Amino acid sequence: MRVLVDTSIWSMALRRGGSSQSAEVDELRRLIDAHFVEIIGPIRQELLSGVRDQTQFARLEADLAAFPDLPLLTEDYVTAANYFILCSSRGIQGSNTDFLICAIAVRQDLAIFTTDRDFRQFSECLPIVLHGTAPNTGSTPAHHSRSSGGSKV
């Protein structure tokens, strides 16, 4: 399954120079090697906005160029707004970007790979699939979990 990698995972890998032995960074490497990684413009923007100088910016921009942005459609923004309203009505808060990630993931049939715990809450009422690392990763394959109670808006 293709995977939309959230800013939190990219940041973890980039912050530690990609040399970290964390399960998330190892899984990101595996996904990249398998050509399963997807990105969207808002995630690219968050990543590039987090660098400190022009040299780092240029290096990161060049590295991310290997991953073309998925196209965003008007319907993604409408769905994201509906997801925001649905979650808010159940006391679950999130950012506009997070709900846009959910909308695109559902439309494109992508799993979301993130360390942001808000997505677990979103999965209680949205039809999203979360990509994770299995316990004691290494060579253990990743798993996906789909919300059982998710309803489409």
FENVENBEL-V138795 format. One record per residue. N is the residue number from 1. RES is the residue in one letter. PSI is psi as a letter, one per 20 degrees, with the letter a starting at -180 (NA if undefined). Layout:
BEGIN
<<N	RES	PSI> <N	RES	PSI>>
END
This chain:
BEGIN
<<1	M	p> <2	R	q> <3	V	p> <4	L	o> <5	V	p> <6	D	r> <7	T	h> <8	S	h> <9	I	g> <10	W	g> <11	S	g> <12	M	g> <13	A	g> <14	L	h> <15	R	h> <16	R	j> <17	G	j> <18	G	j> <19	S	i> <20	S	q> <21	Q	j> <22	S	q> <23	A	h> <24	E	g> <25	V	g> <26	D	g> <27	E	h> <28	L	g> <29	R	g> <30	R	g> <31	L	h> <32	I	g> <33	D	h> <34	A	i> <35	H	l> <36	F	i> <37	V	p> <38	E	q> <39	I	q> <40	I	q> <41	G	g> <42	P	h> <43	I	g> <44	R	g> <45	Q	g> <46	E	g> <47	L	g> <48	L	h> <49	S	i> <50	G	i> <51	V	q> <52	R	h> <53	D	r> <54	Q	h> <55	T	g> <56	Q	g> <57	F	g> <58	A	g> <59	R	g> <60	L	g> <61	E	g> <62	A	g> <63	D	g> <64	L	i> <65	A	h> <66	A	i> <67	F	n> <68	P	q> <69	D	p> <70	L	q> <71	P	q> <72	L	p> <73	L	q> <74	T	h> <75	E	h> <76	D	g> <77	Y	h> <78	V	g> <79	T	g> <80	A	g> <81	A	g> <82	N	g> <83	Y	g> <84	F	g> <85	I	g> <86	L	g> <87	C	g> <88	S	h> <89	S	i> <90	R	j> <91	G	j> <92	I	p> <93	Q	q> <94	G	r> <95	S	r> <96	N	g> <97	T	g> <98	D	g> <99	F	h> <100	L	g> <101	I	g> <102	C	g> <103	A	g> <104	I	g> <105	A	g> <106	V	g> <107	R	h> <108	Q	j> <109	D	l> <110	L	q> <111	A	q> <112	I	p> <113	F	o> <114	T	q> <115	T	i> <116	D	o> <117	R	i> <118	D	h> <119	F	h> <120	R	g> <121	Q	g> <122	F	h> <123	S	i> <124	E	h> <125	C	i> <126	L	q> <127	P	l> <128	I	q> <129	V	p> <130	L	p> <131	H	p> <132	G	a> <133	T	q> <134	A	q> <135	P	q> <136	N	l> <137	T	b> <138	G	d> <139	S	j> <140	T	p> <141	P	q> <142	A	r> <143	H	r> <144	H	q> <145	S	p> <146	R	p> <147	S	p> <148	S	h> <149	G	j> <150	G	q> <151	S	q> <152	K	q> <153	V	NA>>
END
